[in-house]
Amino acid sequence: MGESKRRKETLGEKYGQDEPILPWLPLTKKQAAQAQGMVTRGTWFGIVFLVLLWVTVRFIGPSLGWWQLSGN
């Protein structure tokens, strides 16, 4: 008998279902991987936004003459 069949017999109804990361935490490994992907994507959006904001403040703002609005 192969390992897969043996595992199927021992697990019974739980065979093929996602197992939780921790027994007391209702979060499966698949859900944790999806959450990690969303956090990674959000982080990259934040980095791109920060770079665009920096370019705007550092280069585009002074070239438009916004420094003259302060009254100097």
Jmol script that loads the backbone (N, CA, C; Angstrom):
load data "model"
ATOM      1  N   MET A   1       0.850  -1.173   0.000  1.00  0.00           N
ATOM      2  CA  MET A   1       0.000   0.000   0.000  1.00  0.00           C
ATOM      3  C   MET A   1       0.893   1.233   0.000  1.00  0.00           C
ATOM      4  N   GLY A   2       0.508   2.213  -0.805  1.00  0.00           N
ATOM      5  CA  GLY A   2       1.308   3.410  -0.904  1.00  0.00           C
ATOM      6  C   GLY A   2       1.082   4.372   0.251  1.00  0.00           C
ATOM      7  N   GLU A   3       1.985   5.314   0.373  1.00  0.00           N
ATOM      8  CA  GLU A   3       1.910   6.299   1.464  1.00  0.00           C
ATOM      9  C   GLU A   3       0.638   7.130   1.377  1.00  0.00           C
ATOM     10  N   SER A   4       0.218   7.463   0.169  1.00  0.00           N
ATOM     11  CA  SER A   4      -0.984   8.277  -0.007  1.00  0.00           C
ATOM     12  C   SER A   4      -2.224   7.545   0.499  1.00  0.00           C
ATOM     13  N   LYS A   5      -2.340   6.285   0.163  1.00  0.00           N
ATOM     14  CA  LYS A   5      -3.499   5.514   0.629  1.00  0.00           C
ATOM     15  C   LYS A   5      -3.468   5.343   2.133  1.00  0.00           C
ATOM     16  N   ARG A   6      -2.290   5.114   2.685  1.00  0.00           N
ATOM     17  CA  ARG A   6      -2.159   4.962   4.136  1.00  0.00           C
ATOM     18  C   ARG A   6      -2.555   6.260   4.838  1.00  0.00           C
ATOM     19  N   ARG A   7      -2.103   7.391   4.302  1.00  0.00           N
ATOM     20  CA  ARG A   7      -2.453   8.689   4.884  1.00  0.00           C
ATOM     21  C   ARG A   7      -3.951   8.940   4.792  1.00  0.00           C
ATOM     22  N   LYS A   8      -4.555   8.547   3.675  1.00  0.00           N
ATOM     23  CA  LYS A   8      -5.993   8.733   3.478  1.00  0.00           C
ATOM     24  C   LYS A   8      -6.781   7.917   4.493  1.00  0.00           C
ATOM     25  N   GLU A   9      -6.324   6.710   4.773  1.00  0.00           N
ATOM     26  CA  GLU A   9      -7.011   5.875   5.750  1.00  0.00           C
ATOM     27  C   GLU A   9      -6.885   6.427   7.159  1.00  0.00           C
ATOM     28  N   THR A  10      -5.726   6.945   7.513  1.00  0.00           N
ATOM     29  CA  THR A  10      -5.539   7.443   8.876  1.00  0.00           C
ATOM     30  C   THR A  10      -6.249   8.777   9.102  1.00  0.00           C
ATOM     31  N   LEU A  11      -6.297   9.637   8.085  1.00  0.00           N
ATOM     32  CA  LEU A  11      -6.943  10.943   8.259  1.00  0.00           C
ATOM     33  C   LEU A  11      -8.454  10.886   8.111  1.00  0.00           C
ATOM     34  N   GLY A  12      -8.954   9.970   7.334  1.00  0.00           N
ATOM     35  CA  GLY A  12     -10.399   9.828   7.169  1.00  0.00           C
ATOM     36  C   GLY A  12     -11.006  11.025   6.465  1.00  0.00           C
ATOM     37  N   GLU A  13     -11.956  11.704   7.128  1.00  0.00           N
ATOM     38  CA  GLU A  13     -12.665  12.845   6.531  1.00  0.00           C
ATOM     39  C   GLU A  13     -11.769  14.066   6.368  1.00  0.00           C
ATOM     40  N   LYS A  14     -10.727  14.158   7.145  1.00  0.00           N
ATOM     41  CA  LYS A  14      -9.842  15.329   7.080  1.00  0.00           C
ATOM     42  C   LYS A  14      -8.859  15.267   5.912  1.00  0.00           C
ATOM     43  N   TYR A  15      -8.846  14.160   5.179  1.00  0.00           N
ATOM     44  CA  TYR A  15      -7.910  13.998   4.069  1.00  0.00           C
ATOM     45  C   TYR A  15      -8.222  14.999   2.961  1.00  0.00           C
ATOM     46  N   GLY A  16      -7.230  15.740   2.520  1.00  0.00           N
ATOM     47  CA  GLY A  16      -7.393  16.700   1.433  1.00  0.00           C
ATOM     48  C   GLY A  16      -7.834  18.079   1.881  1.00  0.00           C
ATOM     49  N   GLN A  17      -8.157  18.247   3.143  1.00  0.00           N
ATOM     50  CA  GLN A  17      -8.561  19.556   3.649  1.00  0.00           C
ATOM     51  C   GLN A  17      -7.329  20.324   4.107  1.00  0.00           C
ATOM     52  N   ASP A  18      -7.450  21.662   4.047  1.00  0.00           N
ATOM     53  CA  ASP A  18      -6.349  22.493   4.521  1.00  0.00           C
ATOM     54  C   ASP A  18      -6.222  22.338   6.032  1.00  0.00           C
ATOM     55  N   GLU A  19      -5.002  22.199   6.486  1.00  0.00           N
ATOM     56  CA  GLU A  19      -4.791  22.086   7.917  1.00  0.00           C
ATOM     57  C   GLU A  19      -4.469  23.460   8.493  1.00  0.00           C
ATOM     58  N   PRO A  20      -4.916  23.727   9.717  1.00  0.00           N
ATOM     59  CA  PRO A  20      -4.636  25.033  10.326  1.00  0.00           C
ATOM     60  C   PRO A  20      -3.165  25.172  10.691  1.00  0.00           C
ATOM     61  N   ILE A  21      -2.729  26.426  10.781  1.00  0.00           N
ATOM     62  CA  ILE A  21      -1.345  26.692  11.172  1.00  0.00           C
ATOM     63  C   ILE A  21      -1.133  26.277  12.628  1.00  0.00           C
ATOM     64  N   LEU A  22      -2.014  26.718  13.484  1.00  0.00           N
ATOM     65  CA  LEU A  22      -1.994  26.345  14.892  1.00  0.00           C
ATOM     66  C   LEU A  22      -3.373  25.788  15.249  1.00  0.00           C
ATOM     67  N   PRO A  23      -3.445  24.853  16.163  1.00  0.00           N
ATOM     68  CA  PRO A  23      -4.748  24.254  16.479  1.00  0.00           C
ATOM     69  C   PRO A  23      -5.769  25.261  17.016  1.00  0.00           C
ATOM     70  N   TRP A  24      -5.321  26.269  17.731  1.00  0.00           N
ATOM     71  CA  TRP A  24      -6.242  27.227  18.333  1.00  0.00           C
ATOM     72  C   TRP A  24      -6.491  28.446  17.437  1.00  0.00           C
ATOM     73  N   LEU A  25      -5.834  28.521  16.281  1.00  0.00           N
ATOM     74  CA  LEU A  25      -5.979  29.652  15.367  1.00  0.00           C
ATOM     75  C   LEU A  25      -6.736  29.199  14.116  1.00  0.00           C
ATOM     76  N   PRO A  26      -7.925  29.761  13.864  1.00  0.00           N
ATOM     77  CA  PRO A  26      -8.712  29.309  12.704  1.00  0.00           C
ATOM     78  C   PRO A  26      -8.193  29.914  11.396  1.00  0.00           C
ATOM     79  N   LEU A  27      -6.949  29.645  11.071  1.00  0.00           N
ATOM     80  CA  LEU A  27      -6.318  30.181   9.869  1.00  0.00           C
ATOM     81  C   LEU A  27      -5.541  29.056   9.204  1.00  0.00           C
ATOM     82  N   THR A  28      -5.895  28.766   7.952  1.00  0.00           N
ATOM     83  CA  THR A  28      -5.223  27.670   7.257  1.00  0.00           C
ATOM     84  C   THR A  28      -3.940  28.172   6.604  1.00  0.00           C
ATOM     85  N   LYS A  29      -3.134  27.246   6.163  1.00  0.00           N
ATOM     86  CA  LYS A  29      -1.876  27.610   5.516  1.00  0.00           C
ATOM     87  C   LYS A  29      -2.135  28.350   4.209  1.00  0.00           C
ATOM     88  N   LYS A  30      -3.182  27.972   3.498  1.00  0.00           N
ATOM     89  CA  LYS A  30      -3.527  28.647   2.243  1.00  0.00           C
ATOM     90  C   LYS A  30      -3.947  30.096   2.506  1.00  0.00           C
ATOM     91  N   GLN A  31      -4.747  30.312   3.542  1.00  0.00           N
ATOM     92  CA  GLN A  31      -5.168  31.667   3.890  1.00  0.00           C
ATOM     93  C   GLN A  31      -3.979  32.513   4.339  1.00  0.00           C
ATOM     94  N   ALA A  32      -3.045  31.921   5.044  1.00  0.00           N
ATOM     95  CA  ALA A  32      -1.856  32.651   5.485  1.00  0.00           C
ATOM     96  C   ALA A  32      -1.004  33.054   4.292  1.00  0.00           C
ATOM     97  N   ALA A  33      -0.905  32.186   3.308  1.00  0.00           N
ATOM     98  CA  ALA A  33      -0.134  32.513   2.106  1.00  0.00           C
ATOM     99  C   ALA A  33      -0.812  33.639   1.319  1.00  0.00           C
ATOM    100  N   GLN A  34      -2.146  33.625   1.253  1.00  0.00           N
ATOM    101  CA  GLN A  34      -2.869  34.700   0.578  1.00  0.00           C
ATOM    102  C   GLN A  34      -2.681  36.021   1.312  1.00  0.00           C
ATOM    103  N   ALA A  35      -2.726  35.990   2.637  1.00  0.00           N
ATOM    104  CA  ALA A  35      -2.517  37.211   3.422  1.00  0.00           C
ATOM    105  C   ALA A  35      -1.113  37.750   3.215  1.00  0.00           C
ATOM    106  N   GLN A  36      -0.135  36.870   3.159  1.00  0.00           N
ATOM    107  CA  GLN A  36       1.238  37.303   2.930  1.00  0.00           C
ATOM    108  C   GLN A  36       1.371  37.951   1.557  1.00  0.00           C
ATOM    109  N   GLY A  37       0.706  37.399   0.551  1.00  0.00           N
ATOM    110  CA  GLY A  37       0.736  37.996  -0.784  1.00  0.00           C
ATOM    111  C   GLY A  37       0.105  39.380  -0.809  1.00  0.00           C
ATOM    112  N   MET A  38      -1.009  39.545  -0.090  1.00  0.00           N
ATOM    113  CA  MET A  38      -1.656  40.863  -0.044  1.00  0.00           C
ATOM    114  C   MET A  38      -0.781  41.880   0.673  1.00  0.00           C
ATOM    115  N   VAL A  39      -0.137  41.465   1.753  1.00  0.00           N
ATOM    116  CA  VAL A  39       0.746  42.383   2.486  1.00  0.00           C
ATOM    117  C   VAL A  39       1.942  42.776   1.623  1.00  0.00           C
ATOM    118  N   THR A  40       2.499  41.820   0.893  1.00  0.00           N
ATOM    119  CA  THR A  40       3.633  42.120   0.014  1.00  0.00           C
ATOM    120  C   THR A  40       3.222  43.102  -1.076  1.00  0.00           C
ATOM    121  N   ARG A  41       2.064  42.881  -1.682  1.00  0.00           N
ATOM    122  CA  ARG A  41       1.573  43.777  -2.727  1.00  0.00           C
ATOM    123  C   ARG A  41       1.313  45.176  -2.155  1.00  0.00           C
ATOM    124  N   GLY A  42       0.723  45.247  -0.978  1.00  0.00           N
ATOM    125  CA  GLY A  42       0.479  46.536  -0.340  1.00  0.00           C
ATOM    126  C   GLY A  42       1.760  47.273  -0.012  1.00  0.00           C
ATOM    127  N   THR A  43       2.769  46.524   0.398  1.00  0.00           N
ATOM    128  CA  THR A  43       4.063  47.129   0.695  1.00  0.00           C
ATOM    129  C   THR A  43       4.671  47.748  -0.554  1.00  0.00           C
ATOM    130  N   TRP A  44       4.606  47.035  -1.682  1.00  0.00           N
ATOM    131  CA  TRP A  44       5.150  47.586  -2.923  1.00  0.00           C
ATOM    132  C   TRP A  44       4.381  48.822  -3.375  1.00  0.00           C
ATOM    133  N   PHE A  45       3.049  48.823  -3.211  1.00  0.00           N
ATOM    134  CA  PHE A  45       2.277  50.024  -3.537  1.00  0.00           C
ATOM    135  C   PHE A  45       2.719  51.195  -2.664  1.00  0.00           C
ATOM    136  N   GLY A  46       2.963  50.931  -1.384  1.00  0.00           N
ATOM    137  CA  GLY A  46       3.430  51.977  -0.483  1.00  0.00           C
ATOM    138  C   GLY A  46       4.794  52.512  -0.873  1.00  0.00           C
ATOM    139  N   ILE A  47       5.695  51.636  -1.280  1.00  0.00           N
ATOM    140  CA  ILE A  47       7.028  52.075  -1.700  1.00  0.00           C
ATOM    141  C   ILE A  47       6.938  52.941  -2.948  1.00  0.00           C
ATOM    142  N   VAL A  48       6.140  52.509  -3.919  1.00  0.00           N
ATOM    143  CA  VAL A  48       5.975  53.297  -5.157  1.00  0.00           C
ATOM    144  C   VAL A  48       5.360  54.648  -4.843  1.00  0.00           C
ATOM    145  N   PHE A  49       4.340  54.681  -3.961  1.00  0.00           N
ATOM    146  CA  PHE A  49       3.716  55.944  -3.584  1.00  0.00           C
ATOM    147  C   PHE A  49       4.719  56.867  -2.906  1.00  0.00           C
ATOM    148  N   LEU A  50       5.549  56.324  -2.016  1.00  0.00           N
ATOM    149  CA  LEU A  50       6.548  57.124  -1.324  1.00  0.00           C
ATOM    150  C   LEU A  50       7.566  57.711  -2.298  1.00  0.00           C
ATOM    151  N   VAL A  51       8.005  56.922  -3.274  1.00  0.00           N
ATOM    152  CA  VAL A  51       8.969  57.412  -4.266  1.00  0.00           C
ATOM    153  C   VAL A  51       8.332  58.514  -5.114  1.00  0.00           C
ATOM    154  N   LEU A  52       7.091  58.317  -5.544  1.00  0.00           N
ATOM    155  CA  LEU A  52       6.411  59.344  -6.344  1.00  0.00           C
ATOM    156  C   LEU A  52       6.210  60.628  -5.543  1.00  0.00           C
ATOM    157  N   LEU A  53       5.856  60.498  -4.271  1.00  0.00           N
ATOM    158  CA  LEU A  53       5.703  61.676  -3.421  1.00  0.00           C
ATOM    159  C   LEU A  53       7.039  62.402  -3.262  1.00  0.00           C
ATOM    160  N   TRP A  54       8.113  61.644  -3.058  1.00  0.00           N
ATOM    161  CA  TRP A  54       9.428  62.251  -2.897  1.00  0.00           C
ATOM    162  C   TRP A  54       9.850  62.982  -4.173  1.00  0.00           C
ATOM    163  N   VAL A  55       9.642  62.360  -5.336  1.00  0.00           N
ATOM    164  CA  VAL A  55       9.991  63.006  -6.600  1.00  0.00           C
ATOM    165  C   VAL A  55       9.178  64.282  -6.777  1.00  0.00           C
ATOM    166  N   THR A  56       7.897  64.231  -6.416  1.00  0.00           N
ATOM    167  CA  THR A  56       7.053  65.413  -6.540  1.00  0.00           C
ATOM    168  C   THR A  56       7.543  66.542  -5.645  1.00  0.00           C
ATOM    169  N   VAL A  57       7.796  66.236  -4.397  1.00  0.00           N
ATOM    170  CA  VAL A  57       8.221  67.275  -3.448  1.00  0.00           C
ATOM    171  C   VAL A  57       9.620  67.778  -3.772  1.00  0.00           C
ATOM    172  N   ARG A  58      10.518  66.880  -4.161  1.00  0.00           N
ATOM    173  CA  ARG A  58      11.916  67.257  -4.358  1.00  0.00           C
ATOM    174  C   ARG A  58      12.172  67.978  -5.677  1.00  0.00           C
ATOM    175  N   PHE A  59      11.536  67.528  -6.760  1.00  0.00           N
ATOM    176  CA  PHE A  59      11.856  68.069  -8.077  1.00  0.00           C
ATOM    177  C   PHE A  59      10.713  68.867  -8.700  1.00  0.00           C
ATOM    178  N   ILE A  60       9.517  68.325  -8.704  1.00  0.00           N
ATOM    179  CA  ILE A  60       8.401  68.981  -9.398  1.00  0.00           C
ATOM    180  C   ILE A  60       7.932  70.208  -8.629  1.00  0.00           C
ATOM    181  N   GLY A  61       7.847  70.093  -7.302  1.00  0.00           N
ATOM    182  CA  GLY A  61       7.404  71.231  -6.499  1.00  0.00           C
ATOM    183  C   GLY A  61       8.250  72.473  -6.689  1.00  0.00           C
ATOM    184  N   PRO A  62       9.560  72.410  -6.507  1.00  0.00           N
ATOM    185  CA  PRO A  62      10.407  73.586  -6.700  1.00  0.00           C
ATOM    186  C   PRO A  62      10.396  74.108  -8.137  1.00  0.00           C
ATOM    187  N   SER A  63      10.232  73.221  -9.108  1.00  0.00           N
ATOM    188  CA  SER A  63      10.222  73.698 -10.493  1.00  0.00           C
ATOM    189  C   SER A  63       8.944  74.475 -10.805  1.00  0.00           C
ATOM    190  N   LEU A  64       7.878  74.244 -10.040  1.00  0.00           N
ATOM    191  CA  LEU A  64       6.632  74.992 -10.242  1.00  0.00           C
ATOM    192  C   LEU A  64       6.620  76.301  -9.465  1.00  0.00           C
ATOM    193  N   GLY A  65       7.602  76.509  -8.607  1.00  0.00           N
ATOM    194  CA  GLY A  65       7.691  77.759  -7.865  1.00  0.00           C
ATOM    195  C   GLY A  65       6.860  77.778  -6.603  1.00  0.00           C
ATOM    196  N   TRP A  66       6.603  76.631  -6.026  1.00  0.00           N
ATOM    197  CA  TRP A  66       5.799  76.580  -4.800  1.00  0.00           C
ATOM    198  C   TRP A  66       6.525  77.219  -3.624  1.00  0.00           C
ATOM    199  N   TRP A  67       7.827  77.364  -3.694  1.00  0.00           N
ATOM    200  CA  TRP A  67       8.572  77.959  -2.597  1.00  0.00           C
ATOM    201  C   TRP A  67       8.234  79.439  -2.442  1.00  0.00           C
ATOM    202  N   GLN A  68       7.703  80.068  -3.494  1.00  0.00           N
ATOM    203  CA  GLN A  68       7.364  81.489  -3.431  1.00  0.00           C
ATOM    204  C   GLN A  68       6.045  81.726  -2.715  1.00  0.00           C
ATOM    205  N   LEU A  69       5.265  80.702  -2.462  1.00  0.00           N
ATOM    206  CA  LEU A  69       3.978  80.868  -1.813  1.00  0.00           C
ATOM    207  C   LEU A  69       4.132  81.206  -0.335  1.00  0.00           C
ATOM    208  N   SER A  70       5.289  80.983   0.252  1.00  0.00           N
ATOM    209  CA  SER A  70       5.481  81.225   1.680  1.00  0.00           C
ATOM    210  C   SER A  70       5.678  82.717   1.982  1.00  0.00           C
ATOM    211  N   GLY A  71       5.828  83.556   0.990  1.00  0.00           N
ATOM    212  CA  GLY A  71       5.987  84.980   1.210  1.00  0.00           C
ATOM    213  C   GLY A  71       7.422  85.436   1.206  1.00  0.00           C
ATOM    214  N   ASN A  72       8.360  84.590   0.955  1.00  0.00           N
ATOM    215  CA  ASN A  72       9.789  84.969   0.944  1.00  0.00           C
ATOM    216  C   ASN A  72      10.174  85.594  -0.359  1.00  0.00           C
TER     217      ASN A  72
END
end "model"
wireframe off; spacefill off
backbone 0.3
color backbone group
